[in-house]
Amino acid sequence: MSFSRMLAPLRRLGRLTPLAKHTTTLQQKAFKSDVAYYYYDNYDDDDDTTTNQNYFSEPAAPFVHTAIPGPESLKELQEMADGWGGTGSAADFVADIENSAGCYIADVDGNMLLDCFGQIASLPLGYNHPELMKLLDTQEMKLAQVHRSALGMFPPKDWGKLIERSLGAVAPDGLTKVQTMACGSAANENAFKVAFIAAASKNREAEGRGADEFSDEDRASCMLNASPGCSEMVILSFEGAFHGRTMGCLSATRSKDIHKLDVPAFDWPMAPFPKLQYPLEDNEASNRAEEARCITQVRKAIGSAAGTGQQVAAVIVEPIQAEGGDRHASPWFFQQLQAVTKETGVVLIVDEVQTGVVSSGHYWAHEAWGLESPPDIVTFSKKAQIAGYYYTEELQMTLPYRIYNTWMGDPAKLLIFDKVNQIVASDGLMESTQEAGITLLDGLTTLAAEYPDHFYDARGAGTLCAVNVSSAELRAEVLAAMRQQGVLLGACGDSAIRFRPPLTFTKEHAEIVLDRFHVVAAAL
Ligand SMILES: Cc1ncc(COP(=O)(O)O)c(C=O)c1O
């Protein structure tokens, strides 16, 4: 036995220290949950792989011993509100990250919730994953953390190699270029610019100019925010879409008015997104007709924009409209959409900010569509930790400063993404996510069948599952009751509840969630 292995029990003992003092409560009794933390640790320090998924110091089940938010959360939230602010003011409680473990998020009141929302879908491997924590000890990570490179001008040694082994290794089939960015909105914002620049370059070539040959008028007018230097091109997005909150992205976002109110917007077109009937397999014919209607509208929107001199440079679409209410469409719809964009010479941007990185049961959700050629651009962020976009060779910028900002991403986040991918492969997280997703969706379907007055339209891909609640008010009640039962879920659209757990969420976690869902449903 190695020295390191001999020390393992002692190390574990250190971590066995109770994280907080927990009093047994009625809820805990009701669910017979184990209030003591215990260590599942099958993780082998001597080995670069994990032996199974239970390597976190997760509790056996969630436990809650205060109202949520509890007194400590309320106090901290009030202090923030009275002080400098700095939050988005939508917090339900204050998290205790240090004491969070695996799929469980701790709050400052000592409650431990099974986290099915995962930092708004952005938590790849749960909390305090030992392998990710170990990364902090590497020289590569230390350098990346302390010196954030201005990548556009000063890429650090081996940056290209890091991109190749991380983003390159999981690139959507057929896409051979990638640009990193800082967040999902920055990824989409720059994807729009790529589409505009590419279309304008083609227009110049069609006029007999070089792709980058600007006239004096172009140069002068753009400084006045006027055409022809600033083009009059547009981005087509879908009703219900969410693509971010920066100025360009917001004009493509159509999910909720609160995101858009008071902010100037571009006059960009919108097409309807299919309103499908669930379960999809029982409603194929009517859903196909609905999708065909939407495709016709896309074609029309591209045509009528052209009629008014507004060239559509790109269509942007989410594989599942997430913030808009977890609305799905079939592979056929996306195939048709790609066909229209190809026919009309419009760039197709697939926004995988929320759906990318394994959780849909594919690495990229659009892999389920069976496209013959890749989308032109695929944007990502959230579970990837780093944001950015993949794109085709054809869309490569030829001049510097066209796509540019100070940091253009963050090497430290890319190192994390690289490690996440290694763990996804070594721990079989694709397979376990698929399995957890099936359990979750089956369970939600059963729940909806048992309580049809309250729940309907269970749907999902991988663990990206959702169910609708009969009203927004009842949804708020259900979410609060689920939190009290120790399960953290998200809302989306008018009345949907969405699941966005980390990739370490297993079938067993899904069973706990479903048990508690039934308790809440029975009490409605
Ligand atoms: C599909 C989609 N696109 C873009 C964004 C914006 O990403 P960010 O919040 O990182 O700017 C989000 C965020 O929720 C999203 O879900």
The ligand as a MOL file (V3000), in Angstrom:
LIG
                    3D

  0  0  0     0  0            999 V3000
M  V30 BEGIN CTAB
M  V30 COUNTS 16 16 0 0 0
M  V30 BEGIN ATOM
M  V30 1 C -29.5680 29.7210 -24.4870 0
M  V30 2 C -28.8380 30.8330 -23.7900 0
M  V30 3 N -28.1140 31.7020 -24.5110 0
M  V30 4 C -27.4370 32.6980 -23.9440 0
M  V30 5 C -27.4530 32.8910 -22.5850 0
M  V30 6 C -26.7020 34.0160 -21.9730 0
M  V30 7 O -25.5920 33.5570 -21.2710 0
M  V30 8 P -24.9550 34.4450 -20.1340 0
M  V30 9 O -25.9630 34.5510 -19.0470 0
M  V30 10 O -23.7130 33.7050 -19.7450 0
M  V30 11 O -24.6390 35.7650 -20.7240 0
M  V30 12 C -28.1850 32.0120 -21.7830 0
M  V30 13 C -28.2510 32.1970 -20.3310 0
M  V30 14 O -29.0760 31.6570 -19.6320 0
M  V30 15 C -28.9120 30.9600 -22.4090 0
M  V30 16 O -29.6410 30.0950 -21.6940 0
M  V30 END ATOM
M  V30 BEGIN BOND
M  V30 1 1 1 2
M  V30 2 1 2 3
M  V30 3 2 2 15
M  V30 4 2 3 4
M  V30 5 1 4 5
M  V30 6 1 5 6
M  V30 7 2 5 12
M  V30 8 1 6 7
M  V30 9 1 7 8
M  V30 10 2 8 9
M  V30 11 1 8 10
M  V30 12 1 8 11
M  V30 13 1 12 13
M  V30 14 1 12 15
M  V30 15 2 13 14
M  V30 16 1 15 16
M  V30 END BOND
M  V30 END CTAB
M  END
